Amino acid sequence: MRDTILVYPTPNKDAYGRDSFSAYTTYRGRFVYKVTTVIDSKGEEVQADGICYLPTEVSELDIGDKISYVNINYRVISIEKPKDSTCREIYIKVTVKRTI
């Protein structure tokens, strides 16, 4: 995993009700630009703009968090944790959608 990915924790709300993100944590991961359609947490079909592979040490990641890669911001819309034959998590597969 050679890419540098910034992970912002779950947002707080500012005085105007907008998301306000605090400090980020830097991780080594892999970002793949891939347009796919996924089912989000609300059960709706959403077009995703990329897939981010992160190490299992990323524990505070949740749906709705912000990920930044090459100065482009994305929102987490899906999280998967694939397992190997011994039922250990190998990595975290995060599907993201670009934010404006």
Biopython code that builds the backbone (N, CA, C, O; Angstrom):
import numpy as np
from Bio.PDB.StructureBuilder import StructureBuilder

atoms = [
    (1, "MET", "N", (0.844, -1.169, 0.000)),
    (1, "MET", "CA", (0.000, 0.000, 0.000)),
    (1, "MET", "C", (0.891, 1.234, 0.000)),
    (1, "MET", "O", (1.609, 1.500, 0.964)),
    (2, "ARG", "N", (0.833, 1.978, -1.087)),
    (2, "ARG", "CA", (1.772, 3.085, -1.278)),
    (2, "ARG", "C", (1.140, 4.466, -1.227)),
    (2, "ARG", "O", (1.863, 5.462, -1.185)),
    (3, "ASP", "N", (-0.167, 4.558, -1.230)),
    (3, "ASP", "CA", (-0.812, 5.858, -1.263)),
    (3, "ASP", "C", (-0.968, 6.426, 0.142)),
    (3, "ASP", "O", (-1.147, 5.680, 1.104)),
    (4, "THR", "N", (-0.899, 7.755, 0.255)),
    (4, "THR", "CA", (-1.128, 8.425, 1.527)),
    (4, "THR", "C", (-2.575, 8.900, 1.551)),
    (4, "THR", "O", (-2.996, 9.684, 0.701)),
    (5, "ILE", "N", (-3.328, 8.418, 2.532)),
    (5, "ILE", "CA", (-4.750, 8.712, 2.627)),
    (5, "ILE", "C", (-5.025, 9.371, 3.968)),
    (5, "ILE", "O", (-4.583, 8.884, 5.008)),
    (6, "LEU", "N", (-5.755, 10.479, 3.944)),
    (6, "LEU", "CA", (-6.116, 11.198, 5.159)),
    (6, "LEU", "C", (-7.523, 10.777, 5.564)),
    (6, "LEU", "O", (-8.449, 10.818, 4.754)),
    (7, "VAL", "N", (-7.678, 10.370, 6.829)),
    (7, "VAL", "CA", (-8.974, 9.944, 7.345)),
    (7, "VAL", "C", (-9.395, 10.930, 8.425)),
    (7, "VAL", "O", (-8.688, 11.134, 9.411)),
    (8, "TYR", "N", (-10.559, 11.535, 8.221)),
    (8, "TYR", "CA", (-11.124, 12.462, 9.197)),
    (8, "TYR", "C", (-12.184, 11.721, 10.001)),
    (8, "TYR", "O", (-13.008, 11.012, 9.421)),
    (9, "PRO", "N", (-12.181, 11.869, 11.332)),
    (9, "PRO", "CA", (-13.177, 11.165, 12.139)),
    (9, "PRO", "C", (-14.592, 11.697, 11.907)),
    (9, "PRO", "O", (-14.790, 12.686, 11.203)),
    (10, "THR", "N", (-15.553, 11.030, 12.505)),
    (10, "THR", "CA", (-16.951, 11.395, 12.355)),
    (10, "THR", "C", (-17.140, 12.881, 12.633)),
    (10, "THR", "O", (-16.630, 13.400, 13.626)),
    (11, "PRO", "N", (-17.873, 13.565, 11.755)),
    (11, "PRO", "CA", (-17.977, 15.016, 11.880)),
    (11, "PRO", "C", (-18.842, 15.480, 13.043)),
    (11, "PRO", "O", (-19.763, 14.788, 13.478)),
    (12, "ASN", "N", (-18.520, 16.663, 13.526)),
    (12, "ASN", "CA", (-19.376, 17.383, 14.466)),
    (12, "ASN", "C", (-20.163, 18.390, 13.647)),
    (12, "ASN", "O", (-19.887, 18.569, 12.460)),
    (13, "LYS", "N", (-21.117, 19.037, 14.245)),
    (13, "LYS", "CA", (-21.891, 20.071, 13.554)),
    (13, "LYS", "C", (-21.449, 21.449, 14.047)),
    (13, "LYS", "O", (-21.237, 21.652, 15.243)),
    (14, "ASP", "N", (-21.314, 22.391, 13.114)),
    (14, "ASP", "CA", (-20.969, 23.747, 13.507)),
    (14, "ASP", "C", (-22.246, 24.523, 13.844)),
    (14, "ASP", "O", (-23.330, 23.941, 13.889)),
    (15, "ALA", "N", (-22.123, 25.819, 14.076)),
    (15, "ALA", "CA", (-23.266, 26.641, 14.491)),
    (15, "ALA", "C", (-24.360, 26.704, 13.422)),
    (15, "ALA", "O", (-25.514, 26.997, 13.736)),
    (16, "TYR", "N", (-24.005, 26.430, 12.163)),
    (16, "TYR", "CA", (-24.968, 26.490, 11.069)),
    (16, "TYR", "C", (-25.500, 25.118, 10.658)),
    (16, "TYR", "O", (-26.250, 25.012, 9.688)),
    (17, "GLY", "N", (-25.123, 24.078, 11.382)),
    (17, "GLY", "CA", (-25.599, 22.730, 11.087)),
    (17, "GLY", "C", (-24.807, 21.990, 10.037)),
    (17, "GLY", "O", (-25.198, 20.898, 9.623)),
    (18, "ARG", "N", (-23.686, 22.568, 9.593)),
    (18, "ARG", "CA", (-22.841, 21.907, 8.595)),
    (18, "ARG", "C", (-21.840, 20.997, 9.294)),
    (18, "ARG", "O", (-21.520, 21.188, 10.468)),
    (19, "ASP", "N", (-21.348, 19.999, 8.552)),
    (19, "ASP", "CA", (-20.335, 19.106, 9.104)),
    (19, "ASP", "C", (-19.044, 19.868, 9.350)),
    (19, "ASP", "O", (-18.593, 20.640, 8.504)),
    (20, "SER", "N", (-18.460, 19.644, 10.509)),
    (20, "SER", "CA", (-17.196, 20.274, 10.867)),
    (20, "SER", "C", (-16.234, 19.175, 11.282)),
    (20, "SER", "O", (-16.440, 18.523, 12.306)),
    (21, "PHE", "N", (-15.179, 18.965, 10.493)),
    (21, "PHE", "CA", (-14.248, 17.876, 10.746)),
    (21, "PHE", "C", (-13.070, 18.370, 11.558)),
    (21, "PHE", "O", (-12.591, 19.486, 11.359)),
    (22, "SER", "N", (-12.604, 17.537, 12.474)),
    (22, "SER", "CA", (-11.444, 17.888, 13.282)),
    (22, "SER", "C", (-10.181, 17.383, 12.591)),
    (22, "SER", "O", (-10.190, 17.140, 11.384)),
    (23, "ALA", "N", (-9.125, 17.228, 13.325)),
    (23, "ALA", "CA", (-7.834, 16.825, 12.767)),
    (23, "ALA", "C", (-7.930, 15.445, 12.105)),
    (23, "ALA", "O", (-8.748, 14.608, 12.486)),
    (24, "TYR", "N", (-7.085, 15.240, 11.122)),
    (24, "TYR", "CA", (-7.076, 13.994, 10.372)),
    (24, "TYR", "C", (-5.950, 13.087, 10.856)),
    (24, "TYR", "O", (-5.030, 13.523, 11.547)),
    (25, "THR", "N", (-6.045, 11.822, 10.478)),
    (25, "THR", "CA", (-4.996, 10.845, 10.721)),
    (25, "THR", "C", (-4.533, 10.334, 9.362)),
    (25, "THR", "O", (-5.350, 10.053, 8.486)),
    (26, "THR", "N", (-3.227, 10.217, 9.194)),
    (26, "THR", "CA", (-2.656, 9.771, 7.927)),
    (26, "THR", "C", (-2.400, 8.267, 7.969)),
    (26, "THR", "O", (-1.841, 7.746, 8.934)),
    (27, "TYR", "N", (-2.818, 7.579, 6.908)),
    (27, "TYR", "CA", (-2.597, 6.143, 6.793)),
    (27, "TYR", "C", (-1.995, 5.840, 5.426)),
    (27, "TYR", "O", (-2.176, 6.597, 4.473)),
    (28, "ARG", "N", (-1.284, 4.735, 5.345)),
    (28, "ARG", "CA", (-0.817, 4.212, 4.064)),
    (28, "ARG", "C", (-1.887, 3.247, 3.584)),
    (28, "ARG", "O", (-2.309, 2.361, 4.327)),
    (29, "GLY", "N", (-2.316, 3.413, 2.375)),
    (29, "GLY", "CA", (-3.364, 2.566, 1.823)),
    (29, "GLY", "C", (-3.262, 2.514, 0.314)),
    (29, "GLY", "O", (-2.219, 2.823, -0.263)),
    (30, "ARG", "N", (-4.334, 2.127, -0.307)),
    (30, "ARG", "CA", (-4.389, 2.052, -1.774)),
    (30, "ARG", "C", (-5.713, 2.635, -2.212)),
    (30, "ARG", "O", (-6.765, 2.244, -1.707)),
    (31, "PHE", "N", (-5.671, 3.560, -3.139)),
    (31, "PHE", "CA", (-6.886, 4.174, -3.663)),
    (31, "PHE", "C", (-7.033, 3.788, -5.124)),
    (31, "PHE", "O", (-6.092, 3.918, -5.908)),
    (32, "VAL", "N", (-8.218, 3.312, -5.485)),
    (32, "VAL", "CA", (-8.497, 2.899, -6.858)),
    (32, "VAL", "C", (-9.712, 3.693, -7.345)),
    (32, "VAL", "O", (-10.782, 3.647, -6.739)),
    (33, "TYR", "N", (-9.525, 4.425, -8.452)),
    (33, "TYR", "CA", (-10.645, 5.131, -9.061)),
    (33, "TYR", "C", (-11.491, 4.109, -9.808)),
    (33, "TYR", "O", (-11.046, 3.526, -10.797)),
    (34, "LYS", "N", (-12.704, 3.898, -9.331)),
    (34, "LYS", "CA", (-13.570, 2.904, -9.952)),
    (34, "LYS", "C", (-15.018, 3.331, -9.747)),
    (34, "LYS", "O", (-15.482, 3.469, -8.615)),
    (35, "VAL", "N", (-15.719, 3.535, -10.842)),
    (35, "VAL", "CA", (-17.123, 3.923, -10.761)),
    (35, "VAL", "C", (-17.957, 2.650, -10.679)),
    (35, "VAL", "O", (-17.941, 1.824, -11.591)),
    (36, "THR", "N", (-18.687, 2.502, -9.572)),
    (36, "THR", "CA", (-19.549, 1.345, -9.356)),
    (36, "THR", "C", (-20.849, 1.807, -8.720)),
    (36, "THR", "O", (-20.964, 2.951, -8.282)),
    (37, "THR", "N", (-21.804, 0.933, -8.674)),
    (37, "THR", "CA", (-23.059, 1.201, -7.990)),
    (37, "THR", "C", (-23.125, 0.294, -6.770)),
    (37, "THR", "O", (-22.938, -0.919, -6.877)),
    (38, "VAL", "N", (-23.392, 0.891, -5.605)),
    (38, "VAL", "CA", (-23.480, 0.126, -4.360)),
    (38, "VAL", "C", (-24.773, 0.481, -3.639)),
    (38, "VAL", "O", (-25.417, 1.484, -3.943)),
    (39, "ILE", "N", (-25.135, -0.351, -2.690)),
    (39, "ILE", "CA", (-26.279, -0.087, -1.825)),
    (39, "ILE", "C", (-25.741, 0.566, -0.561)),
    (39, "ILE", "O", (-24.896, -0.013, 0.122)),
    (40, "ASP", "N", (-26.220, 1.767, -0.239)),
    (40, "ASP", "CA", (-25.715, 2.468, 0.945)),
    (40, "ASP", "C", (-26.438, 2.000, 2.200)),
    (40, "ASP", "O", (-27.238, 1.066, 2.145)),
    (41, "SER", "N", (-26.162, 2.642, 3.326)),
    (41, "SER", "CA", (-26.739, 2.223, 4.608)),
    (41, "SER", "C", (-28.248, 2.449, 4.672)),
    (41, "SER", "O", (-28.919, 1.864, 5.523)),
    (42, "LYS", "N", (-28.792, 3.286, 3.788)),
    (42, "LYS", "CA", (-30.234, 3.544, 3.756)),
    (42, "LYS", "C", (-30.972, 2.593, 2.821)),
    (42, "LYS", "O", (-32.199, 2.646, 2.725)),
    (43, "GLY", "N", (-30.233, 1.720, 2.128)),
    (43, "GLY", "CA", (-30.832, 0.773, 1.204)),
    (43, "GLY", "C", (-31.047, 1.323, -0.190)),
    (43, "GLY", "O", (-31.758, 0.719, -0.993)),
    (44, "GLU", "N", (-30.439, 2.464, -0.488)),
    (44, "GLU", "CA", (-30.589, 3.087, -1.797)),
    (44, "GLU", "C", (-29.357, 2.829, -2.656)),
    (44, "GLU", "O", (-28.248, 2.680, -2.142)),
    (45, "GLU", "N", (-29.565, 2.779, -3.971)),
    (45, "GLU", "CA", (-28.442, 2.620, -4.893)),
    (45, "GLU", "C", (-27.728, 3.959, -5.036)),
    (45, "GLU", "O", (-28.356, 4.990, -5.277)),
    (46, "VAL", "N", (-26.402, 3.927, -4.884)),
    (46, "VAL", "CA", (-25.585, 5.131, -4.968)),
    (46, "VAL", "C", (-24.409, 4.838, -5.877)),
    (46, "VAL", "O", (-23.820, 3.758, -5.821)),
    (47, "GLN", "N", (-24.070, 5.804, -6.713)),
    (47, "GLN", "CA", (-22.905, 5.638, -7.572)),
    (47, "GLN", "C", (-21.655, 6.016, -6.793)),
    (47, "GLN", "O", (-21.547, 7.137, -6.296)),
    (48, "ALA", "N", (-20.715, 5.092, -6.685)),
    (48, "ALA", "CA", (-19.454, 5.324, -5.983)),
    (48, "ALA", "C", (-18.392, 5.749, -6.981)),
    (48, "ALA", "O", (-18.421, 5.361, -8.149)),
    (49, "ASP", "N", (-17.439, 6.566, -6.494)),
    (49, "ASP", "CA", (-16.387, 7.083, -7.364)),
    (49, "ASP", "C", (-15.039, 6.409, -7.151)),
    (49, "ASP", "O", (-14.120, 6.603, -7.947)),
    (50, "GLY", "N", (-14.909, 5.625, -6.096)),
    (50, "GLY", "CA", (-13.631, 4.984, -5.843)),
    (50, "GLY", "C", (-13.712, 3.970, -4.724)),
    (50, "GLY", "O", (-14.690, 3.899, -3.979)),
    (51, "ILE", "N", (-12.641, 3.182, -4.629)),
    (51, "ILE", "CA", (-12.505, 2.193, -3.559)),
    (51, "ILE", "C", (-11.168, 2.439, -2.890)),
    (51, "ILE", "O", (-10.144, 2.607, -3.553)),
    (52, "CYS", "N", (-11.193, 2.459, -1.587)),
    (52, "CYS", "CA", (-9.999, 2.727, -0.799)),
    (52, "CYS", "C", (-9.713, 1.498, 0.066)),
    (52, "CYS", "O", (-10.587, 1.024, 0.791)),
    (53, "TYR", "N", (-8.490, 0.990, -0.016)),
    (53, "TYR", "CA", (-8.082, -0.148, 0.794)),
    (53, "TYR", "C", (-7.183, 0.363, 1.914)),
    (53, "TYR", "O", (-6.154, 0.986, 1.653)),
    (54, "LEU", "N", (-7.569, 0.100, 3.156)),
    (54, "LEU", "CA", (-6.840, 0.586, 4.318)),
    (54, "LEU", "C", (-6.428, -0.584, 5.203)),
    (54, "LEU", "O", (-7.049, -1.646, 5.145)),
    (55, "PRO", "N", (-5.380, -0.408, 6.030)),
    (55, "PRO", "CA", (-4.990, -1.477, 6.953)),
    (55, "PRO", "C", (-6.031, -1.656, 8.056)),
    (55, "PRO", "O", (-6.851, -0.769, 8.291)),
    (56, "THR", "N", (-5.997, -2.781, 8.716)),
    (56, "THR", "CA", (-6.973, -3.076, 9.764)),
    (56, "THR", "C", (-6.792, -2.216, 11.009)),
    (56, "THR", "O", (-7.657, -2.230, 11.885)),
    (57, "GLU", "N", (-5.696, -1.468, 11.116)),
    (57, "GLU", "CA", (-5.464, -0.601, 12.268)),
    (57, "GLU", "C", (-6.408, 0.597, 12.298)),
    (57, "GLU", "O", (-6.520, 1.268, 13.324)),
    (58, "VAL", "N", (-7.081, 0.869, 11.194)),
    (58, "VAL", "CA", (-8.016, 1.992, 11.136)),
    (58, "VAL", "C", (-9.296, 1.551, 11.842)),
    (58, "VAL", "O", (-10.117, 0.840, 11.263)),
    (59, "SER", "N", (-9.460, 1.973, 13.087)),
    (59, "SER", "CA", (-10.589, 1.493, 13.876)),
    (59, "SER", "C", (-11.727, 2.501, 13.977)),
    (59, "SER", "O", (-12.875, 2.110, 14.191)),
    (60, "GLU", "N", (-11.432, 3.790, 13.826)),
    (60, "GLU", "CA", (-12.456, 4.805, 14.035)),
    (60, "GLU", "C", (-13.234, 5.162, 12.781)),
    (60, "GLU", "O", (-13.976, 6.144, 12.788)),
    (61, "LEU", "N", (-13.094, 4.413, 11.726)),
    (61, "LEU", "CA", (-13.753, 4.714, 10.456)),
    (61, "LEU", "C", (-15.221, 4.321, 10.514)),
    (61, "LEU", "O", (-15.568, 3.245, 11.003)),
    (62, "ASP", "N", (-16.084, 5.209, 10.008)),
    (62, "ASP", "CA", (-17.517, 4.958, 10.032)),
    (62, "ASP", "C", (-18.144, 5.543, 8.767)),
    (62, "ASP", "O", (-17.527, 6.368, 8.094)),
    (63, "ILE", "N", (-19.349, 5.126, 8.446)),
    (63, "ILE", "CA", (-20.051, 5.650, 7.282)),
    (63, "ILE", "C", (-20.338, 7.132, 7.514)),
    (63, "ILE", "O", (-20.803, 7.524, 8.584)),
    (64, "GLY", "N", (-20.056, 7.946, 6.504)),
    (64, "GLY", "CA", (-20.243, 9.384, 6.612)),
    (64, "GLY", "C", (-18.965, 10.141, 6.900)),
    (64, "GLY", "O", (-18.935, 11.368, 6.801)),
    (65, "ASP", "N", (-17.896, 9.421, 7.260)),
    (65, "ASP", "CA", (-16.615, 10.070, 7.507)),
    (65, "ASP", "C", (-16.032, 10.594, 6.203)),
    (65, "ASP", "O", (-16.461, 10.212, 5.115)),
    (66, "LYS", "N", (-15.051, 11.472, 6.332)),
    (66, "LYS", "CA", (-14.409, 12.057, 5.166)),
    (66, "LYS", "C", (-13.034, 11.432, 4.975)),
    (66, "LYS", "O", (-12.277, 11.257, 5.930)),
    (67, "ILE", "N", (-12.722, 11.097, 3.719)),
    (67, "ILE", "CA", (-11.400, 10.611, 3.337)),
    (67, "ILE", "C", (-10.881, 11.552, 2.264)),
    (67, "ILE", "O", (-11.627, 11.960, 1.373)),
    (68, "SER", "N", (-9.612, 11.892, 2.348)),
    (68, "SER", "CA", (-9.013, 12.776, 1.367)),
    (68, "SER", "C", (-7.832, 12.071, 0.715)),
    (68, "SER", "O", (-6.973, 11.505, 1.391)),
    (69, "TYR", "N", (-7.808, 12.117, -0.619)),
    (69, "TYR", "CA", (-6.718, 11.529, -1.372)),
    (69, "TYR", "C", (-6.361, 12.485, -2.504)),
    (69, "TYR", "O", (-7.231, 12.855, -3.292)),
    (70, "VAL", "N", (-5.125, 12.879, -2.596)),
    (70, "VAL", "CA", (-4.608, 13.812, -3.590)),
    (70, "VAL", "C", (-5.463, 15.095, -3.605)),
    (70, "VAL", "O", (-5.864, 15.579, -4.664)),
    (71, "ASN", "N", (-5.726, 15.622, -2.417)),
    (71, "ASN", "CA", (-6.482, 16.866, -2.223)),
    (71, "ASN", "C", (-7.910, 16.815, -2.768)),
    (71, "ASN", "O", (-8.498, 17.859, -3.050)),
    (72, "ILE", "N", (-8.463, 15.640, -2.915)),
    (72, "ILE", "CA", (-9.862, 15.473, -3.302)),
    (72, "ILE", "C", (-10.575, 14.804, -2.138)),
    (72, "ILE", "O", (-10.105, 13.795, -1.612)),
    (73, "ASN", "N", (-11.720, 15.370, -1.734)),
    (73, "ASN", "CA", (-12.456, 14.854, -0.591)),
    (73, "ASN", "C", (-13.535, 13.868, -1.030)),
    (73, "ASN", "O", (-14.210, 14.066, -2.040)),
    (74, "TYR", "N", (-13.677, 12.811, -0.250)),
    (74, "TYR", "CA", (-14.657, 11.762, -0.494)),
    (74, "TYR", "C", (-15.415, 11.478, 0.795)),
    (74, "TYR", "O", (-14.900, 11.712, 1.889)),
    (75, "ARG", "N", (-16.640, 10.970, 0.664)),
    (75, "ARG", "CA", (-17.433, 10.513, 1.803)),
    (75, "ARG", "C", (-17.502, 8.991, 1.770)),
    (75, "ARG", "O", (-17.638, 8.391, 0.703)),
    (76, "VAL", "N", (-17.409, 8.378, 2.930)),
    (76, "VAL", "CA", (-17.514, 6.920, 3.048)),
    (76, "VAL", "C", (-18.980, 6.530, 2.907)),
    (76, "VAL", "O", (-19.829, 7.027, 3.647)),
    (77, "ILE", "N", (-19.284, 5.635, 1.954)),
    (77, "ILE", "CA", (-20.662, 5.170, 1.798)),
    (77, "ILE", "C", (-20.819, 3.680, 2.089)),
    (77, "ILE", "O", (-21.937, 3.193, 2.258)),
    (78, "SER", "N", (-19.700, 2.957, 2.149)),
    (78, "SER", "CA", (-19.763, 1.521, 2.430)),
    (78, "SER", "C", (-18.428, 1.054, 3.002)),
    (78, "SER", "O", (-17.363, 1.494, 2.567)),
    (79, "ILE", "N", (-18.503, 0.155, 3.985)),
    (79, "ILE", "CA", (-17.292, -0.415, 4.591)),
    (79, "ILE", "C", (-17.424, -1.929, 4.616)),
    (79, "ILE", "O", (-18.428, -2.472, 5.078)),
    (80, "GLU", "N", (-16.393, -2.602, 4.110)),
    (80, "GLU", "CA", (-16.340, -4.070, 4.149)),
    (80, "GLU", "C", (-15.018, -4.491, 4.772)),
    (80, "GLU", "O", (-14.002, -3.817, 4.603)),
    (81, "LYS", "N", (-15.035, -5.612, 5.496)),
    (81, "LYS", "CA", (-13.815, -6.136, 6.110)),
    (81, "LYS", "C", (-13.649, -7.597, 5.711)),
    (81, "LYS", "O", (-14.078, -8.492, 6.440)),
    (82, "PRO", "N", (-13.024, -7.848, 4.552)),
    (82, "PRO", "CA", (-12.829, -9.229, 4.089)),
    (82, "PRO", "C", (-11.940, -10.023, 5.039)),
    (82, "PRO", "O", (-11.059, -9.466, 5.692)),
    (83, "LYS", "N", (-12.182, -11.333, 5.107)),
    (83, "LYS", "CA", (-11.408, -12.200, 6.000)),
    (83, "LYS", "C", (-10.689, -13.270, 5.198)),
    (83, "LYS", "O", (-11.128, -13.655, 4.114)),
    (84, "ASP", "N", (-9.573, -13.746, 5.749)),
    (84, "ASP", "CA", (-8.834, -14.822, 5.100)),
    (84, "ASP", "C", (-9.360, -16.167, 5.582)),
    (84, "ASP", "O", (-10.396, -16.222, 6.245)),
    (85, "SER", "N", (-8.664, -17.248, 5.262)),
    (85, "SER", "CA", (-9.135, -18.596, 5.608)),
    (85, "SER", "C", (-9.126, -18.871, 7.105)),
    (85, "SER", "O", (-9.782, -19.811, 7.554)),
    (86, "THR", "N", (-8.401, -18.077, 7.888)),
    (86, "THR", "CA", (-8.378, -18.253, 9.341)),
    (86, "THR", "C", (-9.297, -17.265, 10.054)),
    (86, "THR", "O", (-9.204, -17.086, 11.268)),
    (87, "CYS", "N", (-10.190, -16.622, 9.290)),
    (87, "CYS", "CA", (-11.178, -15.669, 9.803)),
    (87, "CYS", "C", (-10.561, -14.411, 10.414)),
    (87, "CYS", "O", (-11.171, -13.786, 11.282)),
    (88, "ARG", "N", (-9.367, -14.034, 9.975)),
    (88, "ARG", "CA", (-8.767, -12.764, 10.385)),
    (88, "ARG", "C", (-9.058, -11.726, 9.320)),
    (88, "ARG", "O", (-9.060, -12.029, 8.127)),
    (89, "GLU", "N", (-9.301, -10.504, 9.755)),
    (89, "GLU", "CA", (-9.517, -9.424, 8.796)),
    (89, "GLU", "C", (-8.197, -9.106, 8.100)),
    (89, "GLU", "O", (-7.168, -8.959, 8.759)),
    (90, "ILE", "N", (-8.220, -9.000, 6.784)),
    (90, "ILE", "CA", (-7.010, -8.758, 6.010)),
    (90, "ILE", "C", (-6.791, -7.258, 5.806)),
    (90, "ILE", "O", (-5.682, -6.757, 5.993)),
    (91, "TYR", "N", (-7.838, -6.555, 5.427)),
    (91, "TYR", "CA", (-7.787, -5.113, 5.182)),
    (91, "TYR", "C", (-9.202, -4.576, 5.304)),
    (91, "TYR", "O", (-10.146, -5.334, 5.527)),
    (92, "ILE", "N", (-9.344, -3.274, 5.157)),
    (92, "ILE", "CA", (-10.658, -2.643, 5.163)),
    (92, "ILE", "C", (-10.913, -2.075, 3.765)),
    (92, "ILE", "O", (-10.120, -1.284, 3.254)),
    (93, "LYS", "N", (-12.010, -2.480, 3.162)),
    (93, "LYS", "CA", (-12.387, -1.997, 1.827)),
    (93, "LYS", "C", (-13.466, -0.925, 2.014)),
    (93, "LYS", "O", (-14.571, -1.209, 2.477)),
    (94, "VAL", "N", (-13.120, 0.304, 1.646)),
    (94, "VAL", "CA", (-14.011, 1.437, 1.844)),
    (94, "VAL", "C", (-14.450, 1.964, 0.482)),
    (94, "VAL", "O", (-13.612, 2.345, -0.336)),
    (95, "THR", "N", (-15.745, 1.987, 0.238)),
    (95, "THR", "CA", (-16.280, 2.551, -0.982)),
    (95, "THR", "C", (-16.633, 4.006, -0.718)),
    (95, "THR", "O", (-17.293, 4.322, 0.272)),
    (96, "VAL", "N", (-16.187, 4.898, -1.614)),
    (96, "VAL", "CA", (-16.348, 6.336, -1.352)),
    (96, "VAL", "C", (-17.020, 7.048, -2.522)),
    (96, "VAL", "O", (-17.007, 6.574, -3.659)),
    (97, "LYS", "N", (-17.604, 8.193, -2.208)),
    (97, "LYS", "CA", (-18.229, 9.063, -3.201)),
    (97, "LYS", "C", (-17.605, 10.439, -3.062)),
    (97, "LYS", "O", (-17.443, 10.957, -1.957)),
    (98, "ARG", "N", (-17.263, 11.014, -4.188)),
    (98, "ARG", "CA", (-16.641, 12.340, -4.189)),
    (98, "ARG", "C", (-17.617, 13.406, -3.707)),
    (98, "ARG", "O", (-18.792, 13.401, -4.075)),
    (99, "THR", "N", (-17.109, 14.334, -2.867)),
    (99, "THR", "CA", (-17.943, 15.434, -2.392)),
    (99, "THR", "C", (-17.522, 16.714, -3.078)),
    (99, "THR", "O", (-16.384, 16.849, -3.528)),
    (100, "ILE", "N", (-18.432, 17.633, -3.150)),
    (100, "ILE", "CA", (-18.150, 18.918, -3.809)),
    (100, "ILE", "C", (-17.861, 19.972, -2.763)),
    (100, "ILE", "O", (-17.598, 21.125, -3.105)),
]
sb = StructureBuilder()
sb.init_structure("model")
sb.init_model(0)
sb.init_chain("A")
sb.init_seg("    ")
for serial, (resi, resn, name, xyz) in enumerate(atoms, 1):
    if name == "N":
        sb.init_residue(resn, " ", resi, " ")
    sb.init_atom(name, np.array(xyz, "f"), 0.0, 1.0, " ", f" {name:<3s}", serial, name[0])
structure = sb.get_structure()
